[in-house]
């Protein structure tokens, strides 16, 4: 009796291939409507994030009678008890949370909002940072590590500095078992193997014959309406083959 191939099983979304909810117990966000001075209460480890997270507490309200907690990626040099400004005019120190409209050319920022109030969507992985490259009245341009230019609303929030944990990839993973648990936490498929090395039952490219996918019976172009198990190879490319120059 046949079985679902891996691609189709993952697309079906069974419990084996779902991300475990308990890995995402910490939500990264900003308190966009709150301003004041926040204190780093704790640096915590999150299995779902590559960088350590900073648990922050801020007092706000008319007489600072309200207290709120939120999490952001920790920045290089952060320590417990450190005070950072949150959306305060005139404050722009390392680690402060500010509107991108008040930044200067060359400022380094992370955990950047794409639209005001979304809580931070860009530059959150360990060691990542973006640089302010353009300024105008209606938009702020930033340059990402991939040299991509992104235009932002001046009211978007960001945090000054560089995300901590930049050296996490310098230490090699010595055991396959450790990599297994790293991948399992985020429901990543591991170990990965070439499709043509599989059996026919496991992949459309599998079997001992027809290894050269560009020739012979097997094609690498999937149909536009192919089911999850058959959407492998090139998904309806505009063209194939080498580019003529």
Backbone torsions as a table, in degrees:
resi	resn	phi	psi	omega
1	UNK	NA	137.1	-178.5
2	UNK	-74.1	175.8	178.2
3	UNK	-143.5	165.6	176.5
4	UNK	-68.2	136.3	174.3
5	UNK	-73.7	164.6	-172.0
6	UNK	-57.7	-43.9	-178.4
7	UNK	-60.5	-40.9	-177.7
8	UNK	-73.0	-35.6	177.8
9	UNK	-64.4	-41.1	178.3
10	UNK	-67.7	-39.5	178.7
11	UNK	-66.6	-30.8	177.8
12	UNK	-67.9	-28.2	175.0
13	UNK	80.4	42.6	176.9
14	UNK	-71.3	171.3	-177.0
15	UNK	-61.8	-28.3	-179.7
16	UNK	-66.9	-33.3	-173.5
17	UNK	-104.3	6.3	176.6
18	UNK	-87.1	150.1	173.5
19	UNK	-73.2	132.8	-178.5
20	UNK	-72.6	129.2	-175.7
21	UNK	-63.2	-33.1	-175.8
22	UNK	-70.8	-11.4	173.8
23	UNK	-74.8	-24.9	-176.9
24	UNK	-108.0	57.3	-179.5
25	UNK	-82.7	-18.1	-178.9
26	UNK	-109.2	129.5	178.9
27	UNK	-106.1	124.7	177.5
28	UNK	-83.2	128.1	-179.7
29	UNK	-162.5	166.0	171.8
30	UNK	-111.0	154.3	169.6
31	UNK	-97.4	85.9	-168.7
32	UNK	-65.2	-26.5	-177.6
33	UNK	-94.9	8.0	-175.9
34	UNK	-118.1	140.0	174.2
35	UNK	-133.9	151.8	-178.9
36	UNK	152.4	-157.6	-178.6
37	UNK	-112.8	123.0	-179.4
38	UNK	-104.3	153.4	179.7
39	UNK	-120.0	136.4	176.6
40	UNK	-76.9	113.7	-177.8
41	UNK	-86.8	-32.9	-173.8
42	UNK	-164.1	146.5	171.1
43	UNK	-104.4	117.5	-170.9
44	UNK	-115.9	154.8	175.3
45	UNK	-97.4	129.7	176.9
46	UNK	-119.1	127.7	-178.3
47	UNK	-67.5	-22.5	-177.2
48	UNK	-87.9	-8.1	-176.0
49	UNK	-122.9	146.4	-179.3
50	UNK	-80.1	-20.8	-178.9
51	UNK	-108.2	153.2	172.8
52	UNK	-66.1	153.1	-179.7
53	UNK	-108.3	147.8	177.1
54	UNK	-105.1	122.1	175.3
55	UNK	-87.9	120.1	-173.9
56	UNK	-116.7	146.6	176.3
57	UNK	-123.3	134.4	-179.6
58	UNK	-133.3	137.7	174.5
59	UNK	-98.8	132.5	-178.2
60	UNK	-147.5	177.2	-175.6
61	UNK	109.9	-177.7	-177.2
62	UNK	-60.2	-45.6	-179.8
63	UNK	-121.7	30.5	-177.9
64	UNK	57.2	34.2	-178.6
65	UNK	-82.6	-13.1	-179.3
66	UNK	-101.2	145.5	177.7
67	UNK	-127.7	132.6	179.5
68	UNK	-130.7	149.0	177.1
69	UNK	-116.2	144.6	173.5
70	UNK	-154.7	162.8	-177.4
71	UNK	-118.0	139.7	172.2
72	UNK	-137.7	158.7	173.7
73	UNK	-61.1	136.6	178.5
74	UNK	-69.0	147.8	178.5
75	UNK	-103.7	161.7	-179.1
76	UNK	-60.7	127.0	179.8
77	UNK	91.2	1.0	-179.8
78	UNK	-68.0	146.0	178.4
79	UNK	-144.5	156.4	-178.7
80	UNK	-65.8	133.7	-178.0
81	UNK	95.6	-6.9	-179.1
82	UNK	-70.8	140.4	179.2
83	UNK	-101.5	132.5	177.8
84	UNK	-129.6	149.2	179.0
85	UNK	-85.1	139.6	178.1
86	UNK	-118.0	107.1	175.2
87	UNK	54.3	44.1	179.2
88	UNK	-106.5	129.9	179.6
89	UNK	-67.6	137.0	177.3
90	UNK	87.6	-9.8	178.9
91	UNK	-105.1	128.0	179.6
92	UNK	-155.2	67.8	178.7
93	UNK	-106.5	171.4	-179.8
94	UNK	-60.3	124.8	179.8
95	UNK	96.7	-12.6	-178.3
96	UNK	-69.9	149.2	176.6
97	UNK	-99.0	117.5	-173.0
98	UNK	-135.5	165.8	170.8
99	UNK	-77.4	140.5	-177.1
100	UNK	-67.3	-17.1	179.3
101	UNK	-67.4	-20.9	-178.9
102	UNK	-96.0	0.6	-177.5
103	UNK	-78.4	159.5	176.9
104	UNK	-107.3	165.1	178.3
105	UNK	-60.1	132.7	178.2
106	UNK	92.0	-6.9	178.5
107	UNK	-66.0	140.4	-180.0
108	UNK	-99.1	130.3	-175.9
109	UNK	-138.3	162.4	176.7
110	UNK	-148.3	176.0	-177.7
111	UNK	47.4	64.3	-170.4
112	UNK	-99.0	137.8	175.5
113	UNK	-79.7	136.4	173.7
114	UNK	-80.1	-39.1	173.9
115	UNK	-129.5	145.7	-177.4
116	UNK	-56.0	126.7	176.1
117	UNK	95.6	-0.3	-178.0
118	UNK	-82.6	-5.0	173.1
119	UNK	91.9	-2.2	-179.3
120	UNK	101.9	115.7	-176.1
121	UNK	-125.4	-18.5	-173.6
122	UNK	-118.7	153.0	175.1
123	UNK	58.6	61.2	-179.9
124	UNK	-118.8	-10.5	-179.9
125	UNK	-76.5	160.2	-176.5
126	UNK	-59.1	130.2	175.2
127	UNK	81.0	0.2	-176.8
128	UNK	-86.3	154.1	-179.4
129	UNK	-161.7	148.1	174.4
130	UNK	-119.8	156.4	-176.4
131	UNK	-122.0	135.5	176.6
132	UNK	-69.7	122.1	-174.2
133	UNK	-116.8	-22.8	-178.8
134	UNK	-142.7	150.8	177.3
135	UNK	-140.8	134.9	172.0
136	UNK	-146.0	179.6	-176.0
137	UNK	-68.2	-35.9	-171.7
138	UNK	-104.8	-11.8	-179.7
139	UNK	-155.4	154.7	178.2
140	UNK	-118.2	130.7	179.8
141	UNK	-100.9	134.4	176.7
142	UNK	-123.5	153.1	177.9
143	UNK	-112.8	124.0	-178.3
144	UNK	-85.8	169.9	178.0
145	UNK	-58.6	-24.7	178.4
146	UNK	-86.0	12.3	179.3
147	UNK	68.6	18.3	178.3
148	UNK	-86.9	138.1	178.0
149	UNK	-95.1	130.1	-179.2
150	UNK	-125.6	131.2	178.4
151	UNK	-94.8	133.3	-176.5
152	UNK	-124.7	154.2	171.3
153	UNK	-71.1	137.2	-179.8
154	UNK	-59.4	-17.9	-179.5
155	UNK	-88.5	-1.3	177.3
156	UNK	-67.7	144.6	178.1
157	UNK	-93.8	150.7	175.5
158	UNK	-153.4	166.9	-179.6
159	UNK	-117.1	134.5	-178.3
160	UNK	-76.1	134.7	176.9
161	UNK	125.8	-163.3	-179.4
162	UNK	-124.9	139.8	179.8
163	UNK	-63.6	136.7	179.8
164	UNK	-70.4	166.9	176.1
165	UNK	84.9	27.0	-177.0
166	UNK	-66.1	-25.4	-176.4
167	UNK	-93.0	14.0	-174.6
168	UNK	-66.2	-27.2	-178.8
169	UNK	-86.5	-6.7	-179.4
170	UNK	-74.2	-27.1	177.7
171	UNK	-88.0	119.2	-177.1
172	UNK	-71.0	153.2	173.2
173	UNK	-84.5	109.3	-170.7
174	UNK	-81.1	-23.6	-174.7
175	UNK	-124.6	142.8	177.9
176	UNK	-64.5	-31.3	180.0
177	UNK	-64.2	-35.1	179.0
178	UNK	-68.7	-43.3	177.3
179	UNK	-62.4	-35.6	178.3
180	UNK	-58.9	-46.0	-178.3
181	UNK	-72.1	-33.7	176.3
182	UNK	-61.2	-46.6	-179.0
183	UNK	-70.6	-36.6	-177.1
184	UNK	-66.1	-33.1	-179.9
185	UNK	-58.0	-40.1	-178.2
186	UNK	-102.9	12.5	178.5
187	UNK	58.8	41.8	175.4
188	UNK	-89.3	144.3	179.7
189	UNK	-77.3	118.6	-179.2
190	UNK	-155.6	140.7	-0.8
191	UNK	-76.3	154.4	178.2
192	UNK	-97.0	141.9	178.8
193	UNK	-138.8	159.0	-178.8
194	UNK	-67.2	143.6	-177.6
195	UNK	-65.8	-37.4	-176.5
196	UNK	-71.5	-11.5	177.4
197	UNK	-87.0	-7.1	-177.7
198	UNK	-84.9	171.4	172.4
199	UNK	-79.8	163.7	-179.6
200	UNK	-59.5	-34.9	-176.1
201	UNK	-69.3	-22.2	-174.1
202	UNK	-95.9	-18.0	-176.4
203	UNK	-162.8	146.1	177.0
204	UNK	-61.3	-23.9	179.0
205	UNK	-89.6	-2.7	-173.0
206	UNK	-76.3	159.4	175.3
207	UNK	128.8	170.8	-178.5
208	UNK	-86.8	-8.0	-177.9
209	UNK	-113.1	157.9	177.2
210	UNK	67.6	43.9	-177.8
211	UNK	-68.1	-28.6	179.4
212	UNK	-84.3	102.7	-171.0
213	UNK	-72.3	-19.5	179.6
214	UNK	-79.8	-11.9	178.5
215	UNK	-128.1	159.2	175.2
216	UNK	90.8	-158.1	-171.7
217	UNK	-75.4	-35.4	-173.4
218	UNK	-85.2	132.0	176.4
219	UNK	-109.9	157.3	179.4
220	UNK	-98.2	4.8	-178.9
221	UNK	-100.8	116.5	179.7
222	UNK	-87.0	151.1	177.7
223	UNK	-69.4	154.3	-175.6
224	UNK	-63.4	-36.7	-177.6
225	UNK	-103.6	25.9	-179.6
226	UNK	-67.7	146.4	177.8
227	UNK	-71.1	169.1	-177.4
228	UNK	-53.6	-34.1	-179.0
229	UNK	-72.0	-19.4	-177.6
230	UNK	-107.7	-3.7	-179.3
231	UNK	-83.7	74.5	-178.8
232	UNK	-129.5	157.6	-178.5
233	UNK	81.8	-139.4	178.8
234	UNK	-86.1	123.2	-179.4
235	UNK	-91.1	93.5	178.7
236	UNK	46.0	65.0	178.2
237	UNK	-70.9	154.9	177.5
238	UNK	-67.5	-36.5	178.1
239	UNK	-153.4	163.0	176.8
240	UNK	-129.6	171.4	178.6
241	UNK	89.1	174.7	-179.4
242	UNK	-73.8	147.4	178.3
243	UNK	-80.1	130.4	177.8
244	UNK	-82.3	133.1	-179.4
245	UNK	-112.8	NA	NA
